[in-house]
Amino acid sequence: MEWSNITNFTEADDQIYKIQSCKLNNSTVQNIVGTTWEGTYGPHTLKFRFLTTSTVEISVNEKIVEQNSFYGNDLGYLRIRGTIDYFFGVLFDDTIKGIYSYASQEHHLMEVRKK
């Protein structure tokens, strides 16, 4: 997937960045429960461990920062909630690409791959 296929980030009323348009992969459906995904956002290392159909463990720079964070499918992309931050990503086979948003003050590109 090209980064150019994920476009048009806007800030909603609740001060959270939203992906308004992207090229979605509708050809596969996969269960991500029990899987681990590793990669980066900005200059940081990132790991998601999907524990159940709605909870995920988030590690940043090899440190667990959220043990039971919530995630869900929001209009065709994954929305993973941290404390005051969010990850928004589109699932393409073994890759999730999107953005990291911190309290609406900053956002960085995010990419993780299934391990």
C-alpha positions as CSV (number, residue, x, y, z in Angstrom):
1,M,0.0,0.0,0.0
2,E,1.3,3.5,-0.9
3,W,1.2,6.2,1.8
4,S,-0.5,8.3,-0.8
5,N,-3.6,6.0,-0.6
6,I,-4.2,7.2,3.0
7,T,-5.2,10.9,2.7
8,N,-7.3,13.6,4.1
9,F,-6.8,13.5,7.8
10,T,-9.2,16.0,9.6
11,E,-9.7,17.0,13.2
12,A,-13.2,16.1,14.4
13,D,-15.1,18.0,17.1
14,D,-13.7,15.8,19.8
15,Q,-10.1,16.9,18.7
16,I,-9.2,13.5,17.4
17,Y,-7.8,13.1,13.9
18,K,-9.9,11.0,11.6
19,I,-9.0,9.3,8.3
20,Q,-11.6,10.7,5.9
21,S,-10.6,8.7,2.9
22,C,-8.3,5.8,2.1
23,K,-8.0,2.9,-0.3
24,L,-9.3,-0.1,1.6
25,N,-8.4,-3.7,1.2
26,N,-11.8,-5.5,0.9
27,S,-10.3,-8.8,-0.5
28,T,-9.4,-10.4,2.8
29,V,-11.0,-10.9,6.2
30,Q,-8.7,-12.0,9.0
31,N,-8.9,-12.6,12.7
32,I,-6.3,-10.5,14.5
33,V,-7.0,-11.9,18.0
34,G,-3.9,-13.5,19.3
35,T,-1.5,-11.8,16.8
36,T,1.4,-9.5,17.4
37,W,2.3,-6.6,15.1
38,E,5.6,-4.6,15.2
39,G,6.8,-1.5,13.6
40,T,7.1,2.2,14.1
41,Y,5.4,5.5,14.5
42,G,7.5,8.7,14.1
43,P,10.9,7.9,15.7
44,H,9.4,5.3,18.1
45,T,9.2,1.5,18.0
46,L,5.7,0.2,18.3
47,K,4.1,-3.2,19.1
48,F,0.4,-4.2,19.2
49,R,-0.6,-7.5,20.8
50,F,-4.3,-8.1,20.1
51,L,-5.6,-9.9,23.2
52,T,-9.4,-10.2,22.5
53,T,-11.9,-8.9,19.9
54,S,-11.8,-5.5,21.6
55,T,-8.6,-5.2,23.7
56,V,-5.0,-4.7,22.7
57,E,-1.7,-4.4,24.5
58,I,0.4,-1.4,23.3
59,S,4.2,-1.2,23.7
60,V,6.3,1.8,22.7
61,N,10.1,1.6,22.7
62,E,10.0,-1.9,24.2
63,K,7.9,-0.7,27.2
64,I,4.2,-1.7,27.7
65,V,2.2,1.6,27.9
66,E,-1.3,0.1,27.8
67,Q,-2.2,-3.4,28.9
68,N,-5.9,-3.5,28.0
69,S,-6.5,-0.7,25.5
70,F,-9.7,-0.8,23.5
71,Y,-9.8,-1.1,19.7
72,G,-12.5,-1.4,17.1
73,N,-13.3,-1.2,13.4
74,D,-14.4,2.4,12.7
75,L,-15.7,3.0,9.2
76,G,-13.4,0.5,7.6
77,Y,-10.2,1.1,9.6
78,L,-8.9,0.1,13.0
79,R,-9.1,2.7,15.8
80,I,-6.9,1.9,18.8
81,R,-7.4,4.0,21.9
82,G,-4.5,4.9,24.2
83,T,-4.8,7.2,27.2
84,I,-5.1,10.5,25.4
85,D,-3.8,9.3,22.1
86,Y,-5.1,7.2,19.2
87,F,-3.8,5.0,16.4
88,F,-5.9,4.9,13.2
89,G,-4.8,2.2,10.7
90,V,-5.9,0.4,7.6
91,L,-5.2,-3.4,7.5
92,F,-3.6,-4.7,4.3
93,D,-2.8,-8.5,4.6
94,D,0.2,-8.5,7.0
95,T,0.5,-4.7,7.4
96,I,-1.4,-2.0,9.3
97,K,-0.6,1.6,8.1
98,G,-2.1,4.8,9.3
99,I,-1.5,7.6,11.8
100,Y,-0.8,8.2,15.4
101,S,-2.5,11.1,17.0
102,Y,-1.6,12.6,20.4
103,A,-4.3,14.8,22.0
104,S,-4.9,16.5,18.6
105,Q,-1.6,18.3,19.0
106,E,0.5,16.2,16.7
107,H,0.3,13.2,14.4
108,H,2.8,10.8,12.9
109,L,2.7,8.1,10.2
110,M,2.4,4.6,11.7
111,E,3.2,1.2,10.2
112,V,3.3,-2.2,11.8
113,R,3.7,-5.7,10.4
114,K,2.3,-9.0,11.6
115,K,4.9,-11.2,13.3
